[in-house]
Amino acid sequence: MIKMKTIFISGIIMSFMFIGTNTYSQNNNMNKNDMKEIIKYGTYAPSSHNAQMWSVKIEDSNKIKIFPNYKRVLPFVDPENRETWISIGAFVENCVLSAQDLGYNPTVTIQETEVYIEFKKDAEKKISTQNIENIKKRLTIRTPYLNEKIDDNTITEITNISENVIFYPKGTLQGKEIIENSINAYSLQIQDTAKLNELAKWMTFSYKEERERKDGLTPEMLGITGFQHFLFNTIMSKKSVTGKTFIKGSIKGVNKQLNSCSGFIIITTKSFNIKELVQVGRDLENVWLKCVENEIAVHPISQVLEEKEYYDKLKKNLNIQGEIQMILRVGKVKKYPERIGRRLEVEDVIKE
Ligand SMILES: Cc1cc2nc3c(=O)[nH]c(=O)nc-3n(C[C@H](O)[C@H](O)[C@H](O)COP(=O)(O)O)c2cc1C
């Protein structure tokens, strides 16, 4: 009788234990849809030339690995993959922020060739849509901005994101240095056929390409709309980017862009190591999303960072001790446009 009772009781205990472990594993295992959703928001991140040079491997049910897709990198403008790692950092931050909205605590580990994110469900965490809303609105705006001041409180909120984030108003000596060296670097870079051909590879020149490609830059993304868009697709081709008309028009356009804004945000590091570059991408995304929240337009300007002669000059004249990793033209716009969002599908970026 005692034996029967013991078996009965231990049976009950076992079944409780079973339920217990089951509940435990359910809590620890990530919902598959959440994982897919988080990776999708990762892909909404900015990347140079919209090349989306990121791949994801699902390590286990609550851990992913993010690493460069070397078939998509930009060897001519970005030979050291500096911009690749920054873009990956922005992808990582979008995953982190969207996971937090979905009730997870993510942990990021940056290694020499990859970044890991582990997600832990946190029952205490409030489900939110705040970060995801901003991620869904973020875009690069390349049209000229209003020459209006951004209020000081907003600038403080942005520069408080990291000690590596600095703002220079357009009218200051530093603002003028950024404009002058950016125009010079742009004019130099546009003479380089290899770099131009690389850009052309990531641009679309027909409505067909616009329909079929899930990456790269369309005329609309470059601020070419309406009849101009039609003209662009009718007249231009991958070959004509090296022609005089394109070069002259582009330099004029950049001059106008740089002179129509409130100022420039720069993000710096101590060195060029991968950990710091990934962190730049994460800071970049947070700065950008704070701008989205305040309807401030953002446009990265990278040519001066890609042309050593002008980079060294700018760094010296701005008196930057470390390295400049991002320059963002920022300002107010009459109407904040909707995100265009040309992206690979989640299935395209997941590698087995
Ligand atoms: C590291 C980095 C450098 C970039 N440099 C430039 C640049 O020099 N000029 C530019 O117009 N856009 C630049 N961009 C913006 C990308 O072209 C843009 O993020 C991409 O086309 C996707 O568009 P979206 O930001 O609207 O989603 C840069 C983005 C990143 C992450």
The ligand as a Tripos MOL2 file, in Angstrom:
@<TRIPOS>MOLECULE
LIG
   31    33     1     0     0
SMALL
NO_CHARGES

@<TRIPOS>ATOM
      1 C1         27.7810   53.3180  -43.9760 C.3       1 LIG1
      2 C2         26.7950   54.0330  -44.8580 C.ar      1 LIG1
      3 C3         27.2320   54.9920  -45.7670 C.ar      1 LIG1
      4 C4         26.3280   55.6750  -46.5940 C.ar      1 LIG1
      5 N1         26.7860   56.6480  -47.4480 N.ar      1 LIG1
      6 C5         25.9140   57.3140  -48.2370 C.ar      1 LIG1
      7 C6         26.3620   58.3550  -49.1180 C.ar      1 LIG1
      8 O1         27.5440   58.6900  -49.1810 O.2       1 LIG1
      9 N2         25.4370   58.9730  -49.8910 N.ar      1 LIG1
     10 C7         24.1110   58.6610  -49.8530 C.ar      1 LIG1
     11 O2         23.3290   59.2670  -50.5740 O.2       1 LIG1
     12 N3         23.6580   57.6820  -49.0210 N.ar      1 LIG1
     13 C8         24.5200   57.0130  -48.2180 C.ar      1 LIG1
     14 N4         24.0620   56.0290  -47.3650 N.ar      1 LIG1
     15 C9         22.6230   55.7310  -47.3030 C.3       1 LIG1
     16 C10        22.2820   54.4760  -48.1000 C.3       1 LIG1
     17 O3         22.4570   54.6890  -49.4810 O.3       1 LIG1
     18 C11        20.8520   54.0530  -47.7630 C.3       1 LIG1
     19 O4         20.8100   53.6620  -46.4280 O.3       1 LIG1
     20 C12        20.3630   52.9010  -48.6300 C.3       1 LIG1
     21 O5         20.2360   53.3080  -49.9510 O.3       1 LIG1
     22 C13        19.0080   52.3650  -48.1510 C.3       1 LIG1
     23 O6         18.0280   53.3730  -48.1810 O.3       1 LIG1
     24 P1         17.2440   53.8480  -46.8800 P.3       1 LIG1
     25 O7         18.2390   54.4470  -45.9400 O.co2     1 LIG1
     26 O8         16.2770   54.8880  -47.3900 O.co2     1 LIG1
     27 O9         16.5550   52.6760  -46.2990 O.co2     1 LIG1
     28 C14        24.9460   55.3600  -46.5260 C.ar      1 LIG1
     29 C15        24.5180   54.3800  -45.5940 C.ar      1 LIG1
     30 C16        25.4090   53.7340  -44.7710 C.ar      1 LIG1
     31 C17        24.9300   52.7020  -43.7880 C.3       1 LIG1
@<TRIPOS>BOND
     1     1     2 1
     2     2     3 ar
     3     2    30 ar
     4     3     4 ar
     5     4     5 ar
     6     4    28 ar
     7     5     6 ar
     8     6     7 ar
     9     6    13 1
    10     7     8 2
    11     7     9 ar
    12     9    10 ar
    13    10    11 2
    14    10    12 ar
    15    12    13 ar
    16    13    14 ar
    17    14    15 1
    18    14    28 ar
    19    15    16 1
    20    16    17 1
    21    16    18 1
    22    18    19 1
    23    18    20 1
    24    20    21 1
    25    20    22 1
    26    22    23 1
    27    23    24 1
    28    24    25 2
    29    24    26 1
    30    24    27 1
    31    28    29 ar
    32    29    30 ar
    33    30    31 1
@<TRIPOS>SUBSTRUCTURE
     1 LIG1         1 GROUP 0 **** ****
